[in-house]
């Protein structure tokens, strides 16, 4: 919940390659107060069965910039390990270590006090899109 002096952040991930929420993706939250300030790690969470992080840490008063780091490599590696084993037997050059071109996704955005910022991530093994949701 935000007050007049803080902002709040939430996120969710949809795996567009399967049209379903991405469960079990680790998400880290860092923040800073000003463009020249140091980034401060606030903590993290993992997406639930609905692809949402409902327990991200609160932002400190004075936060101006936020960064969400999504650990996508482990998600795609876990999701596709069985499929990859079958592909490796049929076509070794197509097999990949993790199945993800982007092993992590870092999204940095500006915030203002008193507002909530929902940042959905649309993800697939070879691309992603992000936007400010509601």
N, C-alpha and C positions, 0 to 999 in steps of 0.2 A: 504494500500500500504506500502511495507517495503522499508527501506533505508539500506545503508550499516551498520548502527548501531542498527537497530531494526529488529525484526521478526514480522510476522503477523500470525493470526490464523483464521480459519473458520471451520465450522462443519455442518453436516446434519445428520438426523436420518431417517432410514428406519425401519418401523415396519414389521418385517419378518413374523409375525403371520397373517398379511393380505396382505402382498406384496405391501404396499403403504407407502408414507411418513408419518411420525408422526408429526401432526400439533399441535401446542400449548404447546409444552414441554418447560418449563422454563429452561434456561441455564445460569449459573453464571461463570464468568471468574476471576481467581485469578492468581497472578504471584509473583515470587520472583527473586532476583538477587543473586544467589549462594545457595549452599546446606544448609548452616546454617542460611540463611536470613529468616526473617519473611514473611509469605504470606500476600500479599496486595490485597484486593478486588478491582477489576477494574470496575465491573458492570456486566450487563447481558442483556439477550434478551429472546425471545421465538421463537420457530420454526414457519415458515410460512406454507402455504398450500403445499409447495414443501418440507417441512421438513428441511428447511435451516434457519440458523441464518446469515442474511446478514449485521447486524449492531453491531457485537461484538466490544467492545472498543479496541483501539490501545494498543499495549504493550509498556511499558516504555523502554527507552534505558537501556541496561544492563540486560534485562531479560534473565534468564538462564533456568527457569522452569516455566511451565504453568499448571494450573489445570482447567479442565472443569467439572462442576457439573451439572448433568442432573436430574431434578426432575421428575422421571418416575412414581411415585405413583399416582399423580394427573392425569396424562395422562391416565393411565390404568383405574383409577376409573371413570373418565368421559366417556371413550370409552365404558366401559362394564357395566355401571350402569343398563341399560335396560335389558341386557342379564342376569346379576346377579340376578335381581329381579325374572325373570322367573325360573332360576336355583334354587334359594332359595325356591321357592314354591314346586319344584319337588324333590329336594335333598339338604336339609339344610346343611349336612356336607361338601358339595362341595363349598358352598358359602364362599367367602373371603371378607375381608373389602375393599381391593383395587384392587385385581386381579393381583397384581405384587409381585413376590417373592423378587425382588430388588427394594425397594422404591426409591432409588437414585443410580445413577452411577457416580463415581468420577474417572476421567481419568487424570493422571499426566504424563507429558512428558517433555523432554529436548528440548530446542530450541537454535538455533544459529543465530546471526545477519545476516540480509540480505536474509533470506529464508522465504518462506511461508509454513505454516503447516496446512494442511487440515486433519481433524480428523473425519471420518464418524463413526457413531454408528449404528450397526445393532442390533435391539432390539426386544425382544418378552417377554411375561409375566414371563418366567422362565429362561431367559438367555440373554446374550448380547455378542457382539464381537466388537472390535474396531481395527482400523489399520490406518497407515499413508497413506492418499490418495494423490491425485495430484490436 
